[in-house]
Amino acid sequence: MDIALQFAPVTADRWPDFEKLFGPNGACCGCWCVALRLPYAVRANMSAGDRRAYMQARVESGPPPGILGYSDHEPIAWVQVGPRADVPQFNSPRTVSRPLEQSEAQDAGIWAVSCFFLSSRWRGRGLSHHMLAAAIDHARVGGARCLDACPIDHAKQPKSVALYIGATAIFDAAGFEIVARRKDGRPLMRLDLAP
């Protein structure tokens, strides 16, 4: 079954759609997609409501920290995509997602696609490929020269929440190449977007 999705940057006027998609529990365990934005010591002391408020303020301050996917005007998907500097924990020297060179962490032309969230009833339908294609388009429009990701090679099931970082197979299919492998099952991958 082919499902047509429409994508749009999450801006302040689309916050209600983001909130609707994430639901009262903030997607995964009250995360509200702040895990790569704040150090663990900070976010661990925040309530889910605090995380929600933090993300709402981030969306309202702009630029858009990612894109929403819609089916029949209903928000069903989220992809966090933007400059690496916007997700500092993705750049931590202790992580497998750290950049090839530390200077890339602040390079406005090097972006990262770092989180996927899909409404549970839409999982397992192959929509991640559409979500990644939209993230690539968004990065190009935003002026990215390259797009990084640090997906997971395998998950126990196609609807696994662990796939919030994306599956290696979808990045392979989109033309990403492995540029580092710092841990088994978690390659750092890159797509060159230069014209």
Secondary structure, DSSP 8 states (H G I E B T S, - for coil): -----EEEE--GGGHHHHHHHHTTTTTTTT-TT-TTTS-HHHHTTS-HHHHHHHHHHHHHHSS--EEEEEETTEEEEEEEEEEGGG-GGGG-TTSTT--SSGGGGG-TTEEEEEEEEE-GGGTTSSTHHHHHHHHHHHHHHTT-SEEEE--BS--SSTT-GGGGG-BHHHHHHTT-EEEEESSTT-EEEEEE---
